[in-house]
Amino acid sequence: MGKTFAERLVQARRRRGLSQAELARLVNLKPSSIGNFEQGLSKSARKLTEIAHALRVRPEWLANGTPPIDPSPEISASTLDLARKIEQLSPPQLSAVRAMVDAFTSVELEKPKIRSTV
């Protein structure tokens, strides 16, 4: 496990399978900024939480190594996979998905009616 912020950042980024450029895009930074963080040249408290969320790690772990690394171990792999796909959506697409989820979760589903054949 990484001992410094820079080492933990590299570990988490590789664990998620992202390049520096991909991580930079997810958190609206330049790839060179991610490189600077990973080389220990700078540390952004302002972006720390956003970087941790993009890497699916706890901000406390990324900042100072406080275990556990994972934010919510009870989240299923399929839910995490869906979240990763949702992250790639454009803002209009994300709004549409959010509206659908809200609609599905706010409507009480009707129970199917069983017809009697007697």
NUMITOR-562987 format. One line per 4 residues: number of its first residue (from 1); for each residue x, y, z of N, C-alpha, C. Coordinates in steps of 0.2 Angstrom, whole numbers. Each point is the difference from the previous one (the first is absolute). Example, Ala and Ser with C-alpha at 12.3 -4.5 7.8 and 13.67 -1.06 7.14 Angstrom:
2
1	66/-28/39/-4/6/0/4/6/0 ~ -2/5/-4/4/6/1/-4/5/3
END
This chain:
118
1	4/-6/0/-4/6/0/4/6/0 ~ -2/5/-4/4/6/0/1/4/6 ~ 6/3/2/1/3/6/-1/8/0 ~ 1/3/-6/-1/7/-1/-7/1/-5
5	-2/6/1/-6/2/-5/2/-2/-7 ~ 6/2/-2/2/-2/-7/0/-7/-2 ~ 2/-4/5/0/-7/-1/-7/-3/0 ~ -4/2/4/-7/-2/1/-4/2/-7
9	2/6/-2/-4/2/-6/2/-4/-6 ~ 6/-2/-1/3/-4/-5/-4/-7/1 ~ 0/-3/6/-3/-6/1/-7/0/-2 ~ -4/5/2/-7/0/-1/-1/1/-7
13	3/4/-4/-1/1/-7/2/-7/-4 ~ 5/-3/2/1/-6/-4/-5/-6/2 ~ -2/0/6/-5/-5/2/-6/1/-4 ~ -2/6/-1/-6/2/-4/1/-1/-8
17	7/-1/-2/1/-1/-7/0/7/-4 ~ 1/5/3/0/7/-3/7/2/-2 ~ 1/4/-5/6/4/-1/0/6/3 ~ 5/4/1/0/7/2/-5/4/-3
21	0/-1/-7/-4/5/-4/-7/-2/1 ~ -2/-6/1/-7/-2/1/-2/3/7 ~ 4/-1/5/-2/2/7/-1/8/-1 ~ 5/3/-3/0/8/-1/-7/2/-3
25	-2/-4/-5/-6/2/-3/-6/-1/5 ~ 0/-5/4/-6/-1/4/0/5/6 ~ 5/3/1/0/5/6/1/7/-3 ~ 0/1/-6/1/7/-3/7/3/1
29	5/-4/0/7/3/1/4/-2/-6 ~ 6/3/-1/5/-1/-5/3/-7/2 ~ 2/-4/-5/4/-6/1/7/2/4 ~ 2/5/-1/7/2/3/-2/1/8
33	-6/3/1/-1/0/7/0/-6/4 ~ -3/-5/-3/0/-7/3/7/-3/0 ~ 4/2/-5/7/-2/0/4/3/6 ~ -2/6/1/3/4/6/-2/-3/7
37	-6/-2/0/-2/-3/6/3/-7/2 ~ 1/-3/-6/3/-7/1/7/0/1 ~ 3/6/-2/8/1/2/1/3/6 ~ -6/2/4/1/3/6/2/7/0
41	-1/3/-6/2/7/-1/-6/5/3 ~ -6/-3/0/-6/4/2/-5/-4/3 ~ -4/3/4/-6/-4/3/-6/5/0 ~ -5/-2/-3/-6/5/0/-6/-2/5
45	0/3/5/-6/-1/5/-6/1/-3 ~ 0/5/-5/-6/2/-3/-3/-5/-5 ~ 4/-4/-3/-2/-5/-4/0/-7/3 ~ 3/-1/6/1/-6/3/-7/-5/0
49	-5/3/2/-6/-4/1/-3/-2/-7 ~ 1/5/-5/-2/-2/-7/4/-6/-3 ~ 7/1/2/4/-5/-3/-1/-7/3 ~ -1/0/7/-2/-6/4/-6/-3/-3
53	-6/4/-1/-6/-3/-3/1/-3/-7 ~ 4/3/-4/2/-2/-7/3/-7/0 ~ 5/-1/6/4/-6/0/-4/-5/4 ~ -6/2/3/-4/-5/4/4/-2/6
57	3/5/4/3/-1/6/-2/5/5 ~ 1/-1/6/-2/5/5/5/5/0 ~ -3/7/1/5/5/0/5/0/6 ~ -3/-3/6/5/0/5/6/-5/-1
61	-2/-5/-4/6/-5/-2/5/4/-4 ~ -3/3/-5/4/3/-5/4/6/3 ~ -2/4/5/3/5/3/5/-2/5 ~ -1/-5/4/5/-2/5/0/-7/2
65	-3/-5/-5/1/-7/1/-5/-3/5 ~ -5/3/3/-4/-2/5/-4/-6/-4 ~ 0/-6/3/-4/-5/-3/-7/0/1 ~ -5/-3/-3/2/-4/-6/0/4/-7
69	3/-3/-5/1/4/-6/-7/1/-4 ~ -4/-5/1/-7/0/-4/-5/4/3 ~ -4/4/-3/-5/5/3/-6/-4/3 ~ -2/-5/-4/-6/-4/2/1/-7/-2
73	3/-4/4/1/-7/-2/-7/-4/-1 ~ -5/2/2/-7/-3/0/-3/1/-7 ~ 3/5/-4/-3/1/-7/2/-6/-5 ~ -4/-2/-3/1/-6/-4/4/2/-6
77	3/-5/-3/5/1/-6/-5/3/-6 ~ -6/-3/-1/-4/2/-5/-2/8/1 ~ -1/2/6/-2/7/1/6/4/-1 ~ 6/-2/2/6/4/-2/1/0/-8
81	-1/-5/-3/0/0/-7/-5/5/-3 ~ -6/0/2/-5/5/-2/2/7/1 ~ 3/1/6/2/7/2/6/2/-5 ~ 5/-4/-2/5/1/-4/-3/2/-7
85	-5/-3/-2/-3/1/-7/-3/7/1 ~ -4/1/5/-3/6/1/4/6/0 ~ 6/-1/3/5/6/0/2/2/-7 ~ 0/-4/-5/2/1/-7/-5/4/-4
89	-6/1/3/-6/3/-3/1/8/-1 ~ -3/3/-5/0/7/0/-5/3/5 ~ 1/6/1/-5/3/5/-7/-1/-2 ~ -2/1/-7/-7/-1/-1/-2/-8/0
93	4/-4/-1/-1/-7/1/-1/-2/7 ~ 4/3/4/0/-1/7/-7/3/3 ~ -2/5/-2/-6/3/2/-6/-5/-2 ~ 0/-3/-6/-5/-4/-2/0/-7/4
97	6/-2/2/1/-6/4/-3/1/7 ~ 2/6/3/-3/2/6/-7/1/1 ~ -3/2/-6/-7/1/0/-4/-7/0 ~ 3/-5/-4/-3/-6/0/1/-4/6
101	6/1/4/0/-3/6/-5/3/5 ~ 0/6/0/-5/3/5/-7/-2/-2 ~ -2/-1/-6/-6/-2/-2/-2/-7/2 ~ 5/-5/-1/0/-6/3/-1/-1/7
105	4/4/4/0/-1/7/-6/4/4 ~ -3/4/-4/-5/4/3/-7/-3/-1 ~ -1/-4/-5/-6/-3/-2/-1/-7/3 ~ -5/-1/4/-2/-7/3/-2/-4/-6
109	4/-6/-1/-1/-4/-5/-7/-4/1 ~ -4/-1/-5/-6/-4/1/1/-7/0 ~ -3/-4/5/0/-7/0/-4/-3/-6 ~ 3/-5/-3/-4/-3/-6/-6/-3/3
113	-6/1/-4/-6/-3/2/0/-7/-2 ~ -2/-5/5/-1/-7/-2/-7/-1/-2 ~ -1/-3/-6/-7/-1/-2/-2/-7/3 ~ -6/0/2/-3/-7/2/-3/-3/-6
117	1/-7/0/-2/-4/-5/-6/-5/2 ~ -3/2/6/-5/-5/3/-6/2/-3
END
